[in-house]
Amino acid sequence: MEGSRGPEGQGASRGPLAGVRVLALEQMQALPYATQLLAQLGAEVVKVEPPGRGEAGRGALPAIRDADGRQVGATYLRNNLGKRSLTLDLKHPEGRALFERLLPRFDVVGENFRPGALERLGLGYERLAEIHPPVILVSISGFGSDPASPYTSWPAYACVAEAMGGFYEENREPGRPPRVGPAGALGDIGTALFAAVGILAALRERDRTGRGRRVEVAMFDAMVAMADVYPNLRSLGVEHFSRQATPGIWDAFRADDGYFVVQAVREPHLELFARVVGHPEWLEDDRLSDRAGWTEHLETLIRPAVEAWARGRTRLECARELARAGVAAGPCFSAADLELDPHVRARGMILELPRPDAPTPVRVTGNPIKLSGAEEAEPRRWPLLGEHTGEILAGELGLGAEEIEDLRRRGVV
């Protein structure tokens, strides 16, 4: 890679992205998750944070007390594994000068400020490309930088993008307000995945052309893409997403210890489902002769029968029996269930990292991308604020200890 000119062994990594180097001007979750994913795939990620307070995610709650005595929030803990932290004041002329000196040694710059913020610092894409033509700049914001959008200047968190993407209104129960945040960090993680794809595409293109490109992902755009079914169904005459609009059996049913979900939305599915729950007569019942009938009689006929069958069984037992017969089903898990689940453990999808202020570990999600022949790397903890500033400035730019200490005293780093 063009930018991969760090000292031998420093930040060395294994994986398909080994050699890719990222300077991340990032905060909170959307971009930090994207760059963490790149780090989990072998890239070296240097996180640039403001001196003194660090990025905004450090101030999230709940929080722990880190090894340096600082409070660090959950948002930071789960989105910054395997990175190095460099403190740098980009509002200070010397801070910007140091950033520009570092730039040619990296492949990707990531930022998720409001549109125009990087330009106001004198570090917009044109300037970065002037200094280092192969650089790839990835920008994440709520609504992008296109002046045609009426929302460009709006601030955004995940719930704003999720709401505007259609998730809340389309799933709102009549007479009740929407439930905010029904799917964890969908707005952030979904956006991060599109950003990671954009970065990989730009890197592949650069392999051919030698030149970089700006990649922009708006959270609102990402949520419109992930909403998927809502605009599509409306074009087919469905005004509101509902059971009646998409007939079939896709619901949660009660077992002894909680709920399990079933999706049976094709005619062969009903035959399999009916036989497992002990009601083969459904196949001859005129009321259930089509999918609309399954939906219409879900509460009066199907649910009572299924939940009577499930009585005396756990949600996992119900799902297992249905799955064995070829019916798509699964238990509704809680966070506590995930920690104990054998699939999650076998696939390394919950990672445990020691915390300095308590004997219990910090648990974060693992990397869902599994590569043949590749061993899962041991997770590396989140960095302390500015933990690697000295080694980066010395190793990348050749600065001496006295020079680095002077920069610290003056608040540049």
C-alpha positions in Angstrom: 0.0 0.0 0.0 1.2 3.5 -0.9 0.9 4.8 2.7 2.4 1.8 4.4 5.8 3.2 5.4 5.7 2.9 9.2 8.7 1.6 11.2 9.2 -2.1 10.8 7.1 -4.0 13.3 5.3 -0.9 14.7 1.6 -1.5 14.6 2.3 -4.7 12.7 -0.7 -6.9 12.2 -1.9 -10.0 10.4 -4.9 -10.4 8.2 -6.2 -9.5 4.8 -5.8 -5.8 5.4 -2.3 -6.0 6.9 -0.3 -3.0 5.5 -3.4 -0.7 5.2 -2.9 2.3 7.5 -5.8 4.5 8.7 -5.7 8.0 10.4 -9.1 8.3 12.1 -10.5 11.7 13.0 -13.5 10.1 14.6 -16.0 10.2 17.5 -18.9 8.3 19.0 -19.8 5.1 17.0 -20.5 5.1 13.3 -16.9 5.8 12.0 -15.2 4.2 15.1 -17.0 0.9 14.4 -16.0 1.0 10.7 -12.3 1.6 11.5 -12.4 -1.0 14.3 -13.7 -3.5 11.8 -10.8 -2.7 9.5 -8.5 -3.2 12.5 -10.0 -6.6 13.2 -9.2 -7.5 9.6 -5.6 -6.5 10.0 -5.4 -2.7 9.2 -3.4 -0.4 11.5 -5.7 2.3 12.9 -4.3 5.5 14.5 -7.1 7.4 16.3 -6.6 11.1 16.4 -8.1 12.6 19.5 -8.2 16.2 21.0 -5.7 16.6 23.8 -7.2 16.8 27.3 -10.6 15.3 26.9 -10.3 12.9 23.9 -13.2 12.2 21.6 -16.9 12.4 22.6 -17.4 8.7 23.0 -15.2 8.7 26.1 -17.9 10.8 27.9 -20.7 8.3 27.3 -22.5 6.5 30.1 -22.3 4.0 31.6 -18.5 4.3 32.2 -15.6 2.7 33.9 -12.4 4.1 35.5 -9.5 3.3 33.2 -5.9 2.5 34.0 -4.9 6.1 33.8 -7.6 7.2 36.3 -9.8 8.7 33.6 -13.5 7.9 33.2 -14.1 6.2 29.8 -17.6 5.5 28.5 -19.2 2.4 27.0 -19.4 3.9 23.5 -15.6 4.3 23.5 -15.0 0.9 25.0 -16.8 -1.2 22.4 -15.7 0.7 19.3 -12.0 1.2 19.6 -10.4 -2.2 20.1 -6.9 -2.6 18.5 -6.3 1.0 17.8 -3.6 3.4 18.8 -4.4 6.9 20.2 -2.6 10.0 19.1 -3.6 13.3 20.7 -3.4 16.2 18.3 -5.0 19.7 18.4 -6.1 20.2 14.8 -7.2 23.8 15.6 -3.5 24.6 16.5 -1.3 25.5 13.4 1.4 23.2 14.7 -1.1 20.4 15.2 -2.3 20.7 11.6 1.3 20.8 10.4 2.0 17.6 12.2 -1.1 16.0 10.7 0.0 17.0 7.2 3.4 15.5 7.9 1.9 12.2 9.0 -0.6 12.1 6.1 1.7 10.6 3.3 2.4 7.7 5.6 -1.2 6.5 5.6 -3.7 5.1 3.1 -7.0 6.3 4.5 -8.2 9.3 6.5 -11.6 8.9 8.2 -13.7 11.7 9.6 -17.2 12.1 11.0 -17.5 15.8 11.8 -20.4 17.9 10.5 -20.0 18.7 6.8 -17.6 21.5 6.2 -15.7 21.1 9.5 -12.7 19.6 7.9 -12.6 22.3 5.3 -12.7 25.0 7.9 -9.6 23.4 9.4 -7.9 23.7 6.1 -7.9 19.9 5.8 -10.6 19.2 3.2 -10.2 16.5 0.5 -8.6 18.9 -2.0 -5.9 19.8 0.4 -5.3 16.2 1.5 -5.1 15.0 -2.1 -2.7 17.9 -2.9 -0.4 16.7 -0.1 -0.9 12.9 -0.8 -2.7 12.1 -4.1 -3.2 8.4 -3.2 -5.1 9.2 0.0 -8.7 8.0 0.5 -10.9 10.2 2.6 -14.0 8.6 4.1 -16.6 11.0 5.5 -19.6 10.0 7.6 -22.3 12.5 8.6 -26.0 12.6 9.3 -27.0 13.8 5.8 -23.9 14.2 3.7 -22.5 17.3 2.1 -24.7 17.6 -1.0 -26.2 21.2 -1.0 -29.3 19.8 -2.6 -30.2 18.2 0.7 -32.3 20.4 3.1 -30.8 18.6 6.1 -27.0 18.9 5.5 -26.4 21.2 8.5 -28.5 19.1 10.9 -26.7 17.2 13.7 -27.6 13.5 13.8 -27.4 10.5 16.1 -28.5 7.0 15.2 -32.1 7.5 16.3 -32.5 10.5 14.0 -31.4 8.5 10.9 -33.4 5.5 12.0 -36.6 7.6 12.4 -36.2 9.4 9.1 -35.4 6.1 7.4 -38.9 4.8 8.1 -38.2 2.2 10.9 -40.1 3.9 13.6 -43.3 5.1 11.8 -43.7 1.9 9.8 -43.5 -0.2 13.0 -45.5 2.1 15.3 -48.5 0.6 17.1 -51.7 2.5 16.4 -52.4 5.1 19.1 -48.9 4.9 20.6 -45.7 6.9 20.0 -42.9 5.2 18.1 -40.4 3.2 20.1 -37.0 4.9 19.8 -34.0 2.7 19.3 -35.7 -0.6 18.8 -32.7 -2.3 17.2 -29.6 -1.4 19.2 -27.1 0.6 17.2 -28.6 0.0 13.8 -28.1 3.6 12.6 -24.4 3.6 13.6 -23.4 0.0 12.7 -25.4 0.0 9.5 -23.7 3.2 8.4 -20.3 1.8 9.4 -20.7 -1.2 7.2 -21.4 0.9 4.2 -18.4 3.1 5.0 -16.2 0.0 5.3 -17.4 -1.3 1.9 -16.7 2.2 0.4 -13.2 2.2 1.8 -12.4 -1.3 0.4 -13.8 -0.3 -3.0 -11.6 2.8 -3.1 -8.6 0.8 -2.0 -9.2 -1.7 -4.8 -9.6 1.1 -7.3 -6.4 2.8 -6.1 -4.6 -0.5 -6.8 -5.4 0.1 -10.4 -5.1 3.8 -10.8 -2.7 4.9 -8.1 -5.1 7.7 -7.1 -7.4 8.1 -4.1 -10.9 9.2 -3.8 -13.4 10.7 -1.3 -16.0 8.2 0.0 -19.0 9.8 1.6 -21.8 7.9 3.6 -24.8 9.7 5.0 -26.5 8.0 7.9 -29.9 8.9 6.5 -28.9 7.3 3.1 -27.7 4.2 4.9 -31.0 3.8 6.8 -33.1 4.3 3.6 -31.1 1.5 2.1 -31.5 -0.8 5.2 -35.2 0.1 5.4 -35.4 -1.6 2.0 -38.9 -3.2 2.2 -40.9 -0.1 3.1 -40.4 2.1 0.0 -40.5 -1.1 -2.2 -43.8 -2.3 -0.9 -45.4 1.1 -1.1 -44.6 1.1 -4.8 -46.6 -2.1 -5.0 -49.6 -0.6 -3.4 -48.9 -1.3 0.2 -49.5 2.0 2.1 -48.4 0.9 5.5 -46.2 -2.0 6.5 -48.4 -4.5 8.4 -49.3 -8.1 8.9 -52.1 -7.7 6.4 -49.8 -6.2 3.9 -47.3 -9.0 4.1 -49.4 -12.1 5.0 -48.0 -15.2 6.5 -46.9 -16.5 9.9 -44.0 -14.4 11.2 -44.5 -13.8 14.9 -43.4 -14.5 18.4 -45.0 -17.3 20.5 -44.8 -17.9 24.2 -42.9 -20.9 25.7 -42.3 -21.7 29.3 -39.3 -19.5 29.7 -39.9 -16.7 27.1 -40.7 -16.3 23.5 -39.6 -17.9 20.2 -40.1 -16.5 16.7 -41.4 -18.4 13.7 -41.4 -17.3 10.0 -43.6 -19.5 7.8 -44.6 -17.4 4.8 -44.8 -20.0 2.0 -47.4 -22.8 1.5 -44.8 -25.6 2.1 -43.9 -23.9 5.3 -47.4 -24.2 6.7 -47.4 -28.0 6.1 -44.2 -28.4 8.0 -45.3 -26.1 10.8 -48.7 -27.6 11.2 -47.3 -31.2 11.6 -44.7 -30.2 14.2 -47.2 -28.4 16.4 -49.7 -31.3 16.1 -52.4 -29.8 13.8 -52.2 -31.4 10.4 -55.9 -30.6 10.0 -54.9 -27.0 9.3 -54.0 -28.2 5.8 -57.6 -29.1 5.1 -59.1 -26.0 6.8 -60.6 -23.6 4.3 -59.9 -20.7 6.6 -56.2 -21.3 6.2 -56.3 -22.0 2.4 -54.1 -19.0 1.7 -51.6 -16.7 3.4 -54.1 -14.0 4.1 -56.1 -16.5 6.1 -53.0 -17.4 8.1 -52.7 -13.8 9.1 -56.5 -13.3 9.7 -56.7 -16.3 12.0 -53.3 -15.9 13.7 -54.7 -14.8 17.1 -57.9 -16.8 17.2 -56.7 -20.1 15.9 -53.0 -20.4 15.3 -51.5 -18.7 18.4 -53.6 -20.6 21.0 -52.7 -23.9 19.3 -49.0 -23.2 19.0 -48.7 -21.9 22.6 -50.6 -24.9 23.9 -48.0 -27.1 22.1 -45.2 -25.0 23.5 -46.4 -25.4 27.1 -43.9 -27.5 29.0 -41.2 -26.7 26.5 -38.5 -24.0 26.6 -38.2 -21.5 23.8 -35.0 -23.2 22.7 -36.7 -26.6 22.7 -39.5 -25.2 20.6 -37.2 -23.6 18.1 -35.0 -26.8 17.9 -38.0 -29.0 17.1 -39.3 -26.6 14.4 -35.8 -26.1 12.9 -35.3 -29.9 12.7 -38.5 -30.0 10.6 -37.3 -27.3 8.3 -39.3 -24.4 9.8 -37.3 -21.2 10.4 -37.5 -20.5 14.1 -35.4 -19.2 16.9 -35.5 -18.2 20.6 -35.8 -14.6 21.6 -32.5 -14.1 23.5 -31.6 -11.5 26.1 -28.1 -10.1 26.5 -27.6 -12.6 29.4 -28.6 -15.4 27.1 -26.1 -14.3 24.4 -23.2 -14.5 26.9 -24.0 -18.2 27.5 -25.1 -19.3 24.1 -22.8 -22.1 22.6 -23.0 -20.7 19.1 -21.9 -17.2 20.2 -19.1 -18.7 22.2 -17.9 -21.0 19.5 -17.9 -18.1 16.9 -16.1 -15.7 19.2 -19.0 -13.2 19.0 -18.7 -12.0 22.6 -15.2 -10.9 23.6 -14.1 -10.3 27.2 -11.5 -7.8 28.1 -10.2 -7.2 31.6 -11.2 -3.8 33.2 -8.9 -2.1 35.5 -11.4 -1.0 38.1 -13.3 -4.2 38.7 -12.9 -8.0 38.6 -15.7 -8.5 36.0 -14.7 -8.1 32.3 -15.9 -5.7 29.8 -17.9 -7.6 27.1 -18.0 -6.4 23.5 -19.1 -8.0 20.3 -16.7 -9.8 18.1 -16.0 -9.7 14.4 -18.8 -11.5 12.4 -16.5 -11.8 9.3 -14.9 -15.2 9.3 -12.1 -16.0 6.9 -11.1 -19.5 5.9 -7.7 -20.5 7.2 -7.4 -17.4 9.4 -7.1 -17.6 13.2 -9.2 -15.2 15.3 -6.8 -12.6 16.6 -6.7 -12.0 20.3 -8.7 -8.7 21.0 -6.5 -5.7 21.9 -8.0 -3.3 24.4 -9.1 0.2 23.7 -6.2 2.7 24.0 -5.7 5.2 26.8 -6.0 8.8 25.8 -2.8 9.7 23.9 -1.2 6.4 24.9 0.7 6.2 21.7 1.4 9.9 20.9 5.1 9.7 21.8 5.8 6.5 19.9 3.9 7.7 16.8 5.6 11.1 16.6 9.0 9.6 17.2 8.5 6.6 15.0 6.7 8.2 12.1 8.2 11.7 12.1 11.5 11.3 14.0 10.7 13.8 16.7 12.9 13.7 19.8 11.7 13.3 23.4 12.3 16.9 24.3 10.5 18.2 21.2 7.5 15.9 22.0 7.5 17.1 25.6 7.5 20.7 24.4 4.5 20.0 22.2 2.7 18.5 25.2 3.4 21.4 27.4 1.9 23.8 24.9 -1.2 21.7 24.3 -0.4 20.8 20.7 -0.5 17.1 21.4 
